[in-house]
Amino acid sequence: MSRKIKLIWDFRGPASAKTAEHHEIHLKEYIAIEKLSLNITGFEIQSEMLAIAFMVVTDENMIQVRDALKPHRGEVYEHKI
């Protein structure tokens, strides 16, 4: 089983929550267009001035997605129940 990588985009400022929420829509569109095997996306409000949008990809797709979408950072994804 391949590793899962969480690619993260950071948004700052008073509109960060709405921007991250909207960015997730585009991530879902990309997944559909590219027919990626994983369909895990989301956004999280970290504080009043910071929100993130993310998508999870497999190791095999990470380079392709990273080069196309230019996330700010990434980390190994561990699903928390």
PDB file of N, CA, C and O in Angstrom:
ATOM      1  N   MET A   1       0.846  -1.190   0.000  1.00  0.00           N
ATOM      2  CA  MET A   1       0.000   0.000   0.000  1.00  0.00           C
ATOM      3  C   MET A   1       0.885   1.244   0.000  1.00  0.00           C
ATOM      4  O   MET A   1       1.838   1.332   0.774  1.00  0.00           O
ATOM      5  N   SER A   2       0.575   2.187  -0.851  1.00  0.00           N
ATOM      6  CA  SER A   2       1.423   3.373  -0.954  1.00  0.00           C
ATOM      7  C   SER A   2       1.051   4.408   0.114  1.00  0.00           C
ATOM      8  O   SER A   2      -0.062   4.442   0.640  1.00  0.00           O
ATOM      9  N   ARG A   3       2.036   5.235   0.395  1.00  0.00           N
ATOM     10  CA  ARG A   3       1.816   6.313   1.363  1.00  0.00           C
ATOM     11  C   ARG A   3       0.838   7.330   0.803  1.00  0.00           C
ATOM     12  O   ARG A   3       0.710   7.491  -0.411  1.00  0.00           O
ATOM     13  N   LYS A   4       0.152   8.010   1.707  1.00  0.00           N
ATOM     14  CA  LYS A   4      -0.731   9.101   1.312  1.00  0.00           C
ATOM     15  C   LYS A   4      -0.095  10.409   1.783  1.00  0.00           C
ATOM     16  O   LYS A   4       0.388  10.511   2.910  1.00  0.00           O
ATOM     17  N   ILE A   5      -0.106  11.396   0.903  1.00  0.00           N
ATOM     18  CA  ILE A   5       0.493  12.685   1.179  1.00  0.00           C
ATOM     19  C   ILE A   5      -0.600  13.749   1.192  1.00  0.00           C
ATOM     20  O   ILE A   5      -1.407  13.824   0.266  1.00  0.00           O
ATOM     21  N   LYS A   6      -0.627  14.566   2.234  1.00  0.00           N
ATOM     22  CA  LYS A   6      -1.582  15.669   2.349  1.00  0.00           C
ATOM     23  C   LYS A   6      -0.897  16.933   1.836  1.00  0.00           C
ATOM     24  O   LYS A   6       0.053  17.424   2.446  1.00  0.00           O
ATOM     25  N   LEU A   7      -1.390  17.459   0.704  1.00  0.00           N
ATOM     26  CA  LEU A   7      -0.866  18.693   0.139  1.00  0.00           C
ATOM     27  C   LEU A   7      -1.702  19.846   0.684  1.00  0.00           C
ATOM     28  O   LEU A   7      -2.930  19.774   0.705  1.00  0.00           O
ATOM     29  N   ILE A   8      -1.032  20.907   1.123  1.00  0.00           N
ATOM     30  CA  ILE A   8      -1.702  21.975   1.879  1.00  0.00           C
ATOM     31  C   ILE A   8      -1.437  23.334   1.250  1.00  0.00           C
ATOM     32  O   ILE A   8      -0.313  23.662   0.869  1.00  0.00           O
ATOM     33  N   TRP A   9      -2.515  24.118   1.153  1.00  0.00           N
ATOM     34  CA  TRP A   9      -2.435  25.510   0.718  1.00  0.00           C
ATOM     35  C   TRP A   9      -2.857  26.380   1.891  1.00  0.00           C
ATOM     36  O   TRP A   9      -3.924  26.175   2.469  1.00  0.00           O
ATOM     37  N   ASP A  10      -2.011  27.363   2.247  1.00  0.00           N
ATOM     38  CA  ASP A  10      -2.285  28.277   3.358  1.00  0.00           C
ATOM     39  C   ASP A  10      -2.904  29.563   2.829  1.00  0.00           C
ATOM     40  O   ASP A  10      -2.469  30.101   1.811  1.00  0.00           O
ATOM     41  N   PHE A  11      -3.915  30.046   3.524  1.00  0.00           N
ATOM     42  CA  PHE A  11      -4.538  31.322   3.192  1.00  0.00           C
ATOM     43  C   PHE A  11      -4.584  32.174   4.452  1.00  0.00           C
ATOM     44  O   PHE A  11      -5.002  31.720   5.517  1.00  0.00           O
ATOM     45  N   ARG A  12      -4.145  33.419   4.305  1.00  0.00           N
ATOM     46  CA  ARG A  12      -4.053  34.311   5.462  1.00  0.00           C
ATOM     47  C   ARG A  12      -4.880  35.562   5.232  1.00  0.00           C
ATOM     48  O   ARG A  12      -5.118  35.972   4.095  1.00  0.00           O
ATOM     49  N   GLY A  13      -5.313  36.159   6.331  1.00  0.00           N
ATOM     50  CA  GLY A  13      -6.067  37.396   6.258  1.00  0.00           C
ATOM     51  C   GLY A  13      -7.518  37.185   6.658  1.00  0.00           C
ATOM     52  O   GLY A  13      -7.943  36.058   6.911  1.00  0.00           O
ATOM     53  N   PRO A  14      -8.277  38.277   6.714  1.00  0.00           N
ATOM     54  CA  PRO A  14      -9.667  38.189   7.181  1.00  0.00           C
ATOM     55  C   PRO A  14     -10.566  37.357   6.263  1.00  0.00           C
ATOM     56  O   PRO A  14     -11.598  36.861   6.717  1.00  0.00           O
ATOM     57  N   ALA A  15     -10.213  37.192   5.006  1.00  0.00           N
ATOM     58  CA  ALA A  15     -11.029  36.400   4.068  1.00  0.00           C
ATOM     59  C   ALA A  15     -10.490  34.977   3.901  1.00  0.00           C
ATOM     60  O   ALA A  15     -10.919  34.259   2.998  1.00  0.00           O
ATOM     61  N   SER A  16      -9.571  34.570   4.746  1.00  0.00           N
ATOM     62  CA  SER A  16      -8.906  33.274   4.573  1.00  0.00           C
ATOM     63  C   SER A  16      -9.870  32.095   4.592  1.00  0.00           C
ATOM     64  O   SER A  16      -9.694  31.156   3.815  1.00  0.00           O
ATOM     65  N   ALA A  17     -10.874  32.114   5.448  1.00  0.00           N
ATOM     66  CA  ALA A  17     -11.804  30.985   5.550  1.00  0.00           C
ATOM     67  C   ALA A  17     -12.588  30.814   4.246  1.00  0.00           C
ATOM     68  O   ALA A  17     -12.705  29.701   3.734  1.00  0.00           O
ATOM     69  N   LYS A  18     -13.114  31.894   3.721  1.00  0.00           N
ATOM     70  CA  LYS A  18     -13.879  31.822   2.462  1.00  0.00           C
ATOM     71  C   LYS A  18     -12.974  31.426   1.298  1.00  0.00           C
ATOM     72  O   LYS A  18     -13.391  30.677   0.414  1.00  0.00           O
ATOM     73  N   THR A  19     -11.742  31.923   1.294  1.00  0.00           N
ATOM     74  CA  THR A  19     -10.808  31.595   0.216  1.00  0.00           C
ATOM     75  C   THR A  19     -10.467  30.109   0.249  1.00  0.00           C
ATOM     76  O   THR A  19     -10.462  29.453  -0.793  1.00  0.00           O
ATOM     77  N   ALA A  20     -10.181  29.572   1.435  1.00  0.00           N
ATOM     78  CA  ALA A  20      -9.858  28.146   1.564  1.00  0.00           C
ATOM     79  C   ALA A  20     -11.052  27.285   1.164  1.00  0.00           C
ATOM     80  O   ALA A  20     -10.889  26.272   0.484  1.00  0.00           O
ATOM     81  N   GLU A  21     -12.235  27.681   1.578  1.00  0.00           N
ATOM     82  CA  GLU A  21     -13.443  26.935   1.225  1.00  0.00           C
ATOM     83  C   GLU A  21     -13.631  26.919  -0.297  1.00  0.00           C
ATOM     84  O   GLU A  21     -13.979  25.884  -0.866  1.00  0.00           O
ATOM     85  N   HIS A  22     -13.407  28.034  -0.943  1.00  0.00           N
ATOM     86  CA  HIS A  22     -13.536  28.121  -2.392  1.00  0.00           C
ATOM     87  C   HIS A  22     -12.433  27.317  -3.092  1.00  0.00           C
ATOM     88  O   HIS A  22     -12.686  26.671  -4.109  1.00  0.00           O
ATOM     89  N   HIS A  23     -11.230  27.357  -2.555  1.00  0.00           N
ATOM     90  CA  HIS A  23     -10.115  26.621  -3.157  1.00  0.00           C
ATOM     91  C   HIS A  23     -10.404  25.117  -3.176  1.00  0.00           C
ATOM     92  O   HIS A  23     -10.012  24.417  -4.109  1.00  0.00           O
ATOM     93  N   GLU A  24     -11.087  24.630  -2.146  1.00  0.00           N
ATOM     94  CA  GLU A  24     -11.420  23.210  -2.105  1.00  0.00           C
ATOM     95  C   GLU A  24     -12.277  22.808  -3.310  1.00  0.00           C
ATOM     96  O   GLU A  24     -12.138  21.696  -3.820  1.00  0.00           O
ATOM     97  N   ILE A  25     -13.148  23.687  -3.763  1.00  0.00           N
ATOM     98  CA  ILE A  25     -13.969  23.409  -4.947  1.00  0.00           C
ATOM     99  C   ILE A  25     -13.073  23.119  -6.146  1.00  0.00           C
ATOM    100  O   ILE A  25     -13.313  22.172  -6.896  1.00  0.00           O
ATOM    101  N   HIS A  26     -12.038  23.942  -6.320  1.00  0.00           N
ATOM    102  CA  HIS A  26     -11.124  23.747  -7.444  1.00  0.00           C
ATOM    103  C   HIS A  26     -10.308  22.461  -7.295  1.00  0.00           C
ATOM    104  O   HIS A  26      -9.994  21.807  -8.290  1.00  0.00           O
ATOM    105  N   LEU A  27      -9.967  22.102  -6.070  1.00  0.00           N
ATOM    106  CA  LEU A  27      -9.251  20.845  -5.853  1.00  0.00           C
ATOM    107  C   LEU A  27     -10.118  19.658  -6.263  1.00  0.00           C
ATOM    108  O   LEU A  27      -9.629  18.717  -6.889  1.00  0.00           O
ATOM    109  N   LYS A  28     -11.403  19.700  -5.910  1.00  0.00           N
ATOM    110  CA  LYS A  28     -12.323  18.626  -6.297  1.00  0.00           C
ATOM    111  C   LYS A  28     -12.469  18.557  -7.812  1.00  0.00           C
ATOM    112  O   LYS A  28     -12.538  17.466  -8.379  1.00  0.00           O
ATOM    113  N   GLU A  29     -12.517  19.707  -8.467  1.00  0.00           N
ATOM    114  CA  GLU A  29     -12.600  19.740  -9.926  1.00  0.00           C
ATOM    115  C   GLU A  29     -11.358  19.097 -10.542  1.00  0.00           C
ATOM    116  O   GLU A  29     -11.463  18.332 -11.500  1.00  0.00           O
ATOM    117  N   TYR A  30     -10.190  19.406  -9.996  1.00  0.00           N
ATOM    118  CA  TYR A  30      -8.936  18.837 -10.497  1.00  0.00           C
ATOM    119  C   TYR A  30      -8.943  17.316 -10.354  1.00  0.00           C
ATOM    120  O   TYR A  30      -8.544  16.601 -11.273  1.00  0.00           O
ATOM    121  N   ILE A  31      -9.391  16.828  -9.216  1.00  0.00           N
ATOM    122  CA  ILE A  31      -9.454  15.383  -8.986  1.00  0.00           C
ATOM    123  C   ILE A  31     -10.341  14.715 -10.032  1.00  0.00           C
ATOM    124  O   ILE A  31      -9.990  13.665 -10.570  1.00  0.00           O
ATOM    125  N   ALA A  32     -11.487  15.325 -10.320  1.00  0.00           N
ATOM    126  CA  ALA A  32     -12.410  14.759 -11.311  1.00  0.00           C
ATOM    127  C   ALA A  32     -11.796  14.783 -12.711  1.00  0.00           C
ATOM    128  O   ALA A  32     -11.878  13.795 -13.441  1.00  0.00           O
ATOM    129  N   ILE A  33     -11.191  15.889 -13.082  1.00  0.00           N
ATOM    130  CA  ILE A  33     -10.607  16.025 -14.422  1.00  0.00           C
ATOM    131  C   ILE A  33      -9.468  15.030 -14.622  1.00  0.00           C
ATOM    132  O   ILE A  33      -9.379  14.382 -15.665  1.00  0.00           O
ATOM    133  N   GLU A  34      -8.601  14.911 -13.622  1.00  0.00           N
ATOM    134  CA  GLU A  34      -7.429  14.035 -13.729  1.00  0.00           C
ATOM    135  C   GLU A  34      -7.725  12.587 -13.360  1.00  0.00           C
ATOM    136  O   GLU A  34      -6.863  11.720 -13.509  1.00  0.00           O
ATOM    137  N   LYS A  35      -8.939  12.320 -12.878  1.00  0.00           N
ATOM    138  CA  LYS A  35      -9.355  10.964 -12.494  1.00  0.00           C
ATOM    139  C   LYS A  35      -8.381  10.341 -11.487  1.00  0.00           C
ATOM    140  O   LYS A  35      -7.919   9.213 -11.661  1.00  0.00           O
ATOM    141  N   LEU A  36      -8.085  11.097 -10.441  1.00  0.00           N
ATOM    142  CA  LEU A  36      -7.180  10.597  -9.403  1.00  0.00           C
ATOM    143  C   LEU A  36      -7.888   9.547  -8.557  1.00  0.00           C
ATOM    144  O   LEU A  36      -9.110   9.571  -8.413  1.00  0.00           O
ATOM    145  N   SER A  37      -7.108   8.630  -8.002  1.00  0.00           N
ATOM    146  CA  SER A  37      -7.685   7.504  -7.261  1.00  0.00           C
ATOM    147  C   SER A  37      -8.242   7.909  -5.896  1.00  0.00           C
ATOM    148  O   SER A  37      -9.177   7.277  -5.405  1.00  0.00           O
ATOM    149  N   LEU A  38      -7.692   8.935  -5.286  1.00  0.00           N
ATOM    150  CA  LEU A  38      -8.195   9.392  -3.978  1.00  0.00           C
ATOM    151  C   LEU A  38      -9.044  10.636  -4.171  1.00  0.00           C
ATOM    152  O   LEU A  38      -8.773  11.467  -5.038  1.00  0.00           O
ATOM    153  N   ASN A  39     -10.081  10.748  -3.342  1.00  0.00           N
ATOM    154  CA  ASN A  39     -10.964  11.901  -3.405  1.00  0.00           C
ATOM    155  C   ASN A  39     -11.121  12.479  -2.002  1.00  0.00           C
ATOM    156  O   ASN A  39     -12.235  12.636  -1.502  1.00  0.00           O
ATOM    157  N   ILE A  40      -9.992  12.791  -1.378  1.00  0.00           N
ATOM    158  CA  ILE A  40     -10.002  13.336  -0.021  1.00  0.00           C
ATOM    159  C   ILE A  40      -9.561  14.787  -0.108  1.00  0.00           C
ATOM    160  O   ILE A  40      -8.421  15.077  -0.470  1.00  0.00           O
ATOM    161  N   THR A  41     -10.473  15.700   0.228  1.00  0.00           N
ATOM    162  CA  THR A  41     -10.167  17.131   0.249  1.00  0.00           C
ATOM    163  C   THR A  41     -10.807  17.732   1.487  1.00  0.00           C
ATOM    164  O   THR A  41     -11.592  17.080   2.176  1.00  0.00           O
ATOM    165  N   GLY A  42     -10.465  18.969   1.757  1.00  0.00           N
ATOM    166  CA  GLY A  42     -11.102  19.657   2.867  1.00  0.00           C
ATOM    167  C   GLY A  42     -10.522  21.029   3.063  1.00  0.00           C
ATOM    168  O   GLY A  42      -9.581  21.440   2.384  1.00  0.00           O
ATOM    169  N   PHE A  43     -11.109  21.732   4.015  1.00  0.00           N
ATOM    170  CA  PHE A  43     -10.541  23.001   4.449  1.00  0.00           C
ATOM    171  C   PHE A  43     -10.738  23.102   5.952  1.00  0.00           C
ATOM    172  O   PHE A  43     -11.695  22.561   6.507  1.00  0.00           O
ATOM    173  N   GLU A  44      -9.832  23.792   6.591  1.00  0.00           N
ATOM    174  CA  GLU A  44      -9.869  23.942   8.051  1.00  0.00           C
ATOM    175  C   GLU A  44      -9.568  25.382   8.394  1.00  0.00           C
ATOM    176  O   GLU A  44      -8.662  25.993   7.826  1.00  0.00           O
ATOM    177  N   ILE A  45     -10.329  25.919   9.320  1.00  0.00           N
ATOM    178  CA  ILE A  45     -10.070  27.263   9.821  1.00  0.00           C
ATOM    179  C   ILE A  45      -9.155  27.117  11.036  1.00  0.00           C
ATOM    180  O   ILE A  45      -9.547  26.552  12.057  1.00  0.00           O
ATOM    181  N   GLN A  46      -7.948  27.627  10.913  1.00  0.00           N
ATOM    182  CA  GLN A  46      -6.962  27.511  11.984  1.00  0.00           C
ATOM    183  C   GLN A  46      -7.117  28.634  13.011  1.00  0.00           C
ATOM    184  O   GLN A  46      -6.974  28.415  14.214  1.00  0.00           O
ATOM    185  N   SER A  47      -7.408  29.826  12.521  1.00  0.00           N
ATOM    186  CA  SER A  47      -7.645  30.986  13.383  1.00  0.00           C
ATOM    187  C   SER A  47      -8.423  32.012  12.572  1.00  0.00           C
ATOM    188  O   SER A  47      -8.773  31.766  11.418  1.00  0.00           O
ATOM    189  N   GLU A  48      -8.687  33.138  13.167  1.00  0.00           N
ATOM    190  CA  GLU A  48      -9.415  34.209  12.488  1.00  0.00           C
ATOM    191  C   GLU A  48      -8.689  34.687  11.230  1.00  0.00           C
ATOM    192  O   GLU A  48      -9.320  35.182  10.295  1.00  0.00           O
ATOM    193  N   MET A  49      -7.372  34.540  11.210  1.00  0.00           N
ATOM    194  CA  MET A  49      -6.571  35.048  10.101  1.00  0.00           C
ATOM    195  C   MET A  49      -5.831  33.960   9.315  1.00  0.00           C
ATOM    196  O   MET A  49      -4.987  34.280   8.479  1.00  0.00           O
ATOM    197  N   LEU A  50      -6.132  32.686   9.569  1.00  0.00           N
ATOM    198  CA  LEU A  50      -5.453  31.597   8.867  1.00  0.00           C
ATOM    199  C   LEU A  50      -6.409  30.444   8.627  1.00  0.00           C
ATOM    200  O   LEU A  50      -7.080  29.968   9.542  1.00  0.00           O
ATOM    201  N   ALA A  51      -6.456  30.005   7.375  1.00  0.00           N
ATOM    202  CA  ALA A  51      -7.227  28.811   7.008  1.00  0.00           C
ATOM    203  C   ALA A  51      -6.407  28.035   5.987  1.00  0.00           C
ATOM    204  O   ALA A  51      -5.551  28.595   5.303  1.00  0.00           O
ATOM    205  N   ILE A  52      -6.681  26.742   5.895  1.00  0.00           N
ATOM    206  CA  ILE A  52      -5.981  25.908   4.918  1.00  0.00           C
ATOM    207  C   ILE A  52      -6.988  25.152   4.069  1.00  0.00           C
ATOM    208  O   ILE A  52      -8.103  24.863   4.505  1.00  0.00           O
ATOM    209  N   ALA A  53      -6.576  24.840   2.856  1.00  0.00           N
ATOM    210  CA  ALA A  53      -7.294  23.891   2.009  1.00  0.00           C
ATOM    211  C   ALA A  53      -6.310  22.749   1.762  1.00  0.00           C
ATOM    212  O   ALA A  53      -5.100  22.971   1.708  1.00  0.00           O
ATOM    213  N   PHE A  54      -6.825  21.529   1.612  1.00  0.00           N
ATOM    214  CA  PHE A  54      -5.913  20.405   1.405  1.00  0.00           C
ATOM    215  C   PHE A  54      -6.543  19.352   0.515  1.00  0.00           C
ATOM    216  O   PHE A  54      -7.762  19.268   0.361  1.00  0.00           O
ATOM    217  N   MET A  55      -5.663  18.556  -0.061  1.00  0.00           N
ATOM    218  CA  MET A  55      -6.078  17.349  -0.764  1.00  0.00           C
ATOM    219  C   MET A  55      -5.060  16.259  -0.461  1.00  0.00           C
ATOM    220  O   MET A  55      -3.886  16.542  -0.220  1.00  0.00           O
ATOM    221  N   VAL A  56      -5.515  15.022  -0.475  1.00  0.00           N
ATOM    222  CA  VAL A  56      -4.647  13.881  -0.192  1.00  0.00           C
ATOM    223  C   VAL A  56      -4.416  13.137  -1.496  1.00  0.00           C
ATOM    224  O   VAL A  56      -5.353  12.839  -2.237  1.00  0.00           O
ATOM    225  N   VAL A  57      -3.143  12.841  -1.762  1.00  0.00           N
ATOM    226  CA  VAL A  57      -2.767  12.107  -2.975  1.00  0.00           C
ATOM    227  C   VAL A  57      -1.878  10.934  -2.586  1.00  0.00           C
ATOM    228  O   VAL A  57      -1.330  10.892  -1.484  1.00  0.00           O
ATOM    229  N   THR A  58      -1.743   9.991  -3.498  1.00  0.00           N
ATOM    230  CA  THR A  58      -0.827   8.877  -3.275  1.00  0.00           C
ATOM    231  C   THR A  58       0.589   9.321  -3.649  1.00  0.00           C
ATOM    232  O   THR A  58       0.777  10.318  -4.347  1.00  0.00           O
ATOM    233  N   ASP A  59       1.558   8.580  -3.183  1.00  0.00           N
ATOM    234  CA  ASP A  59       2.963   8.842  -3.546  1.00  0.00           C
ATOM    235  C   ASP A  59       3.132   8.931  -5.061  1.00  0.00           C
ATOM    236  O   ASP A  59       3.870   9.777  -5.566  1.00  0.00           O
ATOM    237  N   GLU A  60       2.437   8.044  -5.778  1.00  0.00           N
ATOM    238  CA  GLU A  60       2.577   7.974  -7.230  1.00  0.00           C
ATOM    239  C   GLU A  60       2.115   9.253  -7.927  1.00  0.00           C
ATOM    240  O   GLU A  60       2.671   9.634  -8.957  1.00  0.00           O
ATOM    241  N   ASN A  61       1.101   9.916  -7.370  1.00  0.00           N
ATOM    242  CA  ASN A  61       0.545  11.123  -7.983  1.00  0.00           C
ATOM    243  C   ASN A  61       1.124  12.415  -7.423  1.00  0.00           C
ATOM    244  O   ASN A  61       0.849  13.491  -7.954  1.00  0.00           O
ATOM    245  N   MET A  62       1.914  12.332  -6.368  1.00  0.00           N
ATOM    246  CA  MET A  62       2.346  13.527  -5.663  1.00  0.00           C
ATOM    247  C   MET A  62       3.113  14.502  -6.550  1.00  0.00           C
ATOM    248  O   MET A  62       2.814  15.696  -6.533  1.00  0.00           O
ATOM    249  N   ILE A  63       4.078  14.042  -7.312  1.00  0.00           N
ATOM    250  CA  ILE A  63       4.905  14.933  -8.142  1.00  0.00           C
ATOM    251  C   ILE A  63       4.040  15.632  -9.192  1.00  0.00           C
ATOM    252  O   ILE A  63       4.153  16.842  -9.386  1.00  0.00           O
ATOM    253  N   GLN A  64       3.187  14.880  -9.862  1.00  0.00           N
ATOM    254  CA  GLN A  64       2.296  15.445 -10.884  1.00  0.00           C
ATOM    255  C   GLN A  64       1.421  16.550 -10.294  1.00  0.00           C
ATOM    256  O   GLN A  64       1.327  17.638 -10.861  1.00  0.00           O
ATOM    257  N   VAL A  65       0.785  16.273  -9.164  1.00  0.00           N
ATOM    258  CA  VAL A  65      -0.120  17.243  -8.554  1.00  0.00           C
ATOM    259  C   VAL A  65       0.666  18.424  -7.999  1.00  0.00           C
ATOM    260  O   VAL A  65       0.246  19.571  -8.149  1.00  0.00           O
ATOM    261  N   ARG A  66       1.788  18.161  -7.368  1.00  0.00           N
ATOM    262  CA  ARG A  66       2.620  19.242  -6.823  1.00  0.00           C
ATOM    263  C   ARG A  66       3.041  20.212  -7.912  1.00  0.00           C
ATOM    264  O   ARG A  66       2.947  21.427  -7.739  1.00  0.00           O
ATOM    265  N   ASP A  67       3.503  19.678  -9.034  1.00  0.00           N
ATOM    266  CA  ASP A  67       3.967  20.543 -10.120  1.00  0.00           C
ATOM    267  C   ASP A  67       2.824  21.320 -10.769  1.00  0.00           C
ATOM    268  O   ASP A  67       3.016  22.455 -11.207  1.00  0.00           O
ATOM    269  N   ALA A  68       1.649  20.724 -10.832  1.00  0.00           N
ATOM    270  CA  ALA A  68       0.507  21.385 -11.474  1.00  0.00           C
ATOM    271  C   ALA A  68      -0.153  22.419 -10.566  1.00  0.00           C
ATOM    272  O   ALA A  68      -0.539  23.491 -11.033  1.00  0.00           O
ATOM    273  N   LEU A  69      -0.285  22.113  -9.279  1.00  0.00           N
ATOM    274  CA  LEU A  69      -1.080  22.963  -8.385  1.00  0.00           C
ATOM    275  C   LEU A  69      -0.268  23.779  -7.388  1.00  0.00           C
ATOM    276  O   LEU A  69      -0.809  24.683  -6.751  1.00  0.00           O
ATOM    277  N   LYS A  70       0.997  23.485  -7.243  1.00  0.00           N
ATOM    278  CA  LYS A  70       1.927  24.252  -6.402  1.00  0.00           C
ATOM    279  C   LYS A  70       1.428  24.507  -4.959  1.00  0.00           C
ATOM    280  O   LYS A  70       1.215  25.651  -4.558  1.00  0.00           O
ATOM    281  N   PRO A  71       1.250  23.424  -4.202  1.00  0.00           N
ATOM    282  CA  PRO A  71       0.853  23.605  -2.798  1.00  0.00           C
ATOM    283  C   PRO A  71       1.973  24.292  -2.019  1.00  0.00           C
ATOM    284  O   PRO A  71       3.130  24.291  -2.437  1.00  0.00           O
ATOM    285  N   HIS A  72       1.609  24.871  -0.893  1.00  0.00           N
ATOM    286  CA  HIS A  72       2.598  25.547  -0.057  1.00  0.00           C
ATOM    287  C   HIS A  72       3.440  24.568   0.751  1.00  0.00           C
ATOM    288  O   HIS A  72       4.603  24.832   1.053  1.00  0.00           O
ATOM    289  N   ARG A  73       2.835  23.433   1.098  1.00  0.00           N
ATOM    290  CA  ARG A  73       3.569  22.434   1.884  1.00  0.00           C
ATOM    291  C   ARG A  73       2.847  21.097   1.809  1.00  0.00           C
ATOM    292  O   ARG A  73       1.760  20.992   1.242  1.00  0.00           O
ATOM    293  N   GLY A  74       3.461  20.093   2.383  1.00  0.00           N
ATOM    294  CA  GLY A  74       2.864  18.767   2.400  1.00  0.00           C
ATOM    295  C   GLY A  74       3.313  18.002   3.624  1.00  0.00           C
ATOM    296  O   GLY A  74       4.317  18.343   4.250  1.00  0.00           O
ATOM    297  N   GLU A  75       2.573  16.974   3.960  1.00  0.00           N
ATOM    298  CA  GLU A  75       2.928  16.118   5.091  1.00  0.00           C
ATOM    299  C   GLU A  75       2.341  14.734   4.848  1.00  0.00           C
ATOM    300  O   GLU A  75       1.410  14.575   4.058  1.00  0.00           O
ATOM    301  N   VAL A  76       2.883  13.754   5.520  1.00  0.00           N
ATOM    302  CA  VAL A  76       2.335  12.399   5.420  1.00  0.00           C
ATOM    303  C   VAL A  76       0.945  12.428   6.057  1.00  0.00           C
ATOM    304  O   VAL A  76       0.752  12.948   7.156  1.00  0.00           O
ATOM    305  N   TYR A  77      -0.008  11.857   5.338  1.00  0.00           N
ATOM    306  CA  TYR A  77      -1.407  11.867   5.798  1.00  0.00           C
ATOM    307  C   TYR A  77      -1.669  10.659   6.679  1.00  0.00           C
ATOM    308  O   TYR A  77      -1.396   9.520   6.302  1.00  0.00           O
ATOM    309  N   GLU A  78      -2.197  10.929   7.844  1.00  0.00           N
ATOM    310  CA  GLU A  78      -2.624   9.871   8.761  1.00  0.00           C
ATOM    311  C   GLU A  78      -4.058  10.153   9.135  1.00  0.00           C
ATOM    312  O   GLU A  78      -4.362  11.146   9.794  1.00  0.00           O
ATOM    313  N   HIS A  79      -4.940   9.264   8.705  1.00  0.00           N
ATOM    314  CA  HIS A  79      -6.364   9.447   8.969  1.00  0.00           C
ATOM    315  C   HIS A  79      -6.629   9.311  10.460  1.00  0.00           C
ATOM    316  O   HIS A  79      -6.258   8.315  11.081  1.00  0.00           O
ATOM    317  N   LYS A  80      -7.266  10.309  11.019  1.00  0.00           N
ATOM    318  CA  LYS A  80      -7.598  10.294  12.444  1.00  0.00           C
ATOM    319  C   LYS A  80      -9.084   9.998  12.607  1.00  0.00           C
ATOM    320  O   LYS A  80      -9.929  10.660  12.006  1.00  0.00           O
ATOM    321  N   ILE A  81      -9.386   9.011  13.416  1.00  0.00           N
ATOM    322  CA  ILE A  81     -10.795   8.621  13.609  1.00  0.00           C
ATOM    323  C   ILE A  81     -11.397   9.388  14.754  1.00  0.00           C
ATOM    324  O   ILE A  81     -12.571   9.202  15.073  1.00  0.00           O
TER     325      ILE A  81
END
